[in-house]
Amino acid sequence: MYNNFETKAIHQGNEKNAFGSLTTPIFQTSTFVFDNAEQGGDRFAGRHDGYMYTRLGNPTVRTLEKKLAAMEDGESCVAFSSGMGAISGTLLSFLSSGDHIVADKMLYGCTFSLMAHTFSRFDIEVDFIDCSDINSVIQSIKSNTKVVYFETPANPSMKIVDINKLCIEVHKKKSDCKIVVDNTFATPYITQPLKLGADIVLHSATKYLNGHGDVVAGMAVGKKDVMDQIRSIGLKDITGAVLSPNDAFLILRGLKTLKHRMDAHSYNAQMVAEFLESHEMIENVYYPGLPSNSGYKIAKKQMRKFGGVISFEVKGGFNDAINLINNLHLCTLAVSLGDVETLIQHPGSMTHSAYSKEEIEAAGFSDGLIRLSVGLENYQDIIDDLLHGLSLIRA
């Protein structure tokens, strides 16, 4: 209905309610009343639209799903109670024993753990490769490959994958292979992978979509028939990872300001990244908005902005990285990202602790890597805090 992103974020999917409430109400109910037994039977048989039980659908959650589908330019959306619920529920809706996945070797730690340590119990094979190398992706596809899975920007290395090029080549090689993109770091405001050829887009809605650090949630977006399968298998039967109406309400609130928050996050992150790149004690800075970044040209092509997350390495390695983190005051030591507060953490020992030392090296990041989720404070205050922490290391 609406063409402009920020208008979709505010108005798309909203429905008039009996009491004229401007804000979508919280339908805090487990079950719904039928007019008669025939209506109940028709709804369970799929002959009549309507709500039955909140695990199967809820008006507040449905408003959120319709809104995010529009923002990602998708046909439908399924909401989950966590990002990992969305990831596992989506993948297990399409995978069976004997199937094969091609996945990027740089993934969020729990996603990596699911694929590297859990799927093997169900005879699901996973090959971890560098998805920025399109030839390696194509060479890894087998007759039983059902999914190609990656993040861009990748957590925590900020690696950029050329979504459109990869989708064209993968679908040319195997048209029924589903390409699944975790779009958490970019959000639909910055990148819309479905427009670039992806089949399914996933989000940890805990992060930027909600944006206020008070919800855990996940989302899957794609074609209606694909989402219907995820809803009936991955959500309803396998995980039961149902988003609560109250959490859906909070995310709806957050989406109203997503565009404006991402503009500010991206601006602040650019300023902080340029500062870090110029500092003598910083070995490497990984941010797609820096012309020195290997993914800069691709990022400019497929991203509206460059996002709010930076990773960097201090020249002193692991010990100096830990000392820096421990000597900051404004930057809050906490995992997660996408909040209005600036958050800093050490991936090797925290979010990516599921990786062994050898797996960390194979994935392409060091145990001295620091991840910084740049918040909405004045960027100079963030820089001053980092300067103070770096000065204590030098001393």
DRENKOLDREN-245425 format. One record per residue (C-alpha): x, y, z; residue in three letters. Coordinates in steps of 0.5 Angstrom, whole numbers, plus 500, padded with zeros to 3 digits. Layout:
N
XYZALA...
This chain:
395
500500500MET506505502TYR512506498ASN516509503ASN520505508PHE519510514GLU511510512THR511503512LYS514502519ALA509506522ILE502505518HIS503498514GLN499492517GLY495496522ASN488495523GLU482499526LYS479496532ASN473496536ALA475501541PHE478506536GLY485505539SER491509535LEU496504538THR495496536THR492493543PRO496487546ILE491481545PHE494478552GLN490472551THR491464550SER485462547THR479465542PHE472464543VAL468461537PHE461463536ASP459456535ASN462449534ALA461449527GLU465456526GLN471452531GLY471446527GLY471450520ASP477454523ARG481448525PHE480445518ALA482451515GLY476453512ARG475459515HIS480465517ASP480467524GLY484466531TYR483460535MET489459540TYR495464541THR500459539ARG497458532LEU496466531GLY494472535ASN492479532PRO498483536THR503478533VAL500478526ARG500486526THR507485527LEU508480522GLU504484516LYS509490518LYS515487517LEU513483511ALA512490508ALA518493510MET522487507GLU518487501ASP516480502GLY509476502GLU509474509SER512473516CYS513469522VAL514471528ALA518467534PHE520468541SER528468539SER532469534GLY535462535MET528460535GLY527463528ALA533460525ILE532453528SER525453526GLY526455519THR532450518LEU528444521LEU522446516SER526444510PHE531439512LEU531432513SER536426515SER541426509GLY540433507ASP546438506HIS547445508ILE553450505VAL554455511ALA559461512ASP564459516LYS563466520MET556466524LEU553468530TYR556463536GLY549459537CYS548459530THR555455529PHE553451535SER547449532LEU550447525MET557444527ALA555440534HIS547439533THR545438526PHE550432526SER546428531ARG540428526PHE545426520ASP544433517ILE551435514GLU554442514VAL560445510ASP563451512PHE566455507ILE567463505ASP561465502CYS564472500SER568467495ASP562465490ILE566460487ASN567456493SER560456495VAL558453488ILE563448488GLN560446495SER553445493ILE551437492LYS545434489SER542434497ASN544441498THR538444501LYS540451504VAL545456503VAL546460509TYR550466511PHE550473515GLU552480512THR555483515PRO557477519ALA558477526ASN563479529PRO568480523SER563484519MET565481513LYS560483507ILE557477502VAL555480495ASP548477496ILE545478489ASN551475485LYS551469490LEU543468489CYS544468482ILE550463481GLU547458487VAL540458483HIS543457477LYS547451479LYS541448484LYS534452483SER531449489ASP536450494CYS534456499LYS538461500ILE537464507VAL540471509VAL541473517ASP539480516ASN540482523THR546487523PHE543491517ALA535491518THR530492512PRO532499512TYR539498510ILE539492506THR533488503GLN536481501PRO529478498LEU530484493LYS537481491LEU534474490GLY534471497ALA529466499ASP528467506ILE530473511VAL532472518LEU532477524HIS534477531SER528482533ALA532483540THR537487536LYS535493532TYR528492530LEU526492537ASN532497539GLY531498546HIS534492550GLY527489553ASP525484548VAL528477546VAL525475539ALA526473532GLY523473525MET523470518ALA520473512VAL519470505GLY514468500LYS507466503LYS508458501ASP514458505VAL512462511MET506457511ASP511451512GLN515455517ILE509457521ARG506450521SER512446522ILE518450525GLY513454529LEU507450531LYS510443531ASP518443532ILE520449536THR513452539GLY517458540ALA511463540VAL512470541LEU508473546SER503479544PRO506484549ASN513483546ASP510484539ALA507490542PHE514493544LEU517491537ILE511495534LEU513501538ARG521500536GLY519499529LEU516506528LYS523509529THR527504526LEU529508520LYS531514524HIS535510529ARG539506524MET541513521ASP544515527ALA547509529HIS550509522SER553516523TYR556515530ASN559508528ALA562512522GLN565517526MET568512531VAL570507526ALA574513523GLU577515530PHE579507531LEU582507524GLU587513526SER589511533HIS596508533GLU594502538MET589499534ILE591494529GLU585493525ASN578496524VAL572492521TYR567496518TYR564496511PRO563504511GLY571505511LEU574505504PRO580501506SER575495508ASN575489503SER567489503GLY566497502TYR565496494LYS559491495ILE557494501ALA556501498LYS552497492LYS547493497GLN547497503MET543504504ARG547505510LYS553502513PHE550500520GLY552501527GLY557495529VAL564495529ILE569490530SER577492532PHE583489534GLU588492539VAL595491537LYS597488544GLY592482542GLY588478547PHE590481554ASN590489552ASP583487549ALA581485555ILE584491559ASN581496554LEU574493555ILE575493563ASN577500563ASN571503559LEU565507563HIS560510558LEU561503553CYS557498557THR560491557LEU554487555ALA553482549VAL547483544SER547489540LEU542494537GLY540498543ASP540505544VAL546504549GLU553503546THR555496548LEU562492548ILE564485548GLN569480547HIS566475542PRO572470543GLY570468550SER562471550MET558470544THR562466540HIS565461545SER562455542ALA568456537TYR574452539SER581456538LYS582453531GLU575454529GLU576462531ILE582462526GLU579458521ALA573463521ALA578469520GLY578473527PHE582473533SER581472540ASP583479541GLY577482537LEU573486540ILE565488538ARG562495539LEU555496538SER555503537VAL549507541GLY545513540LEU550517545GLU554523542ASN559520538TYR564524541GLN563522548ASP564515545ILE570516542ILE573520549ASP571513553ASP575509548LEU581514548LEU581514556HIS581506556GLY586506550LEU591511554SER590506561LEU593501556ILE599505554ARG600507561ALA
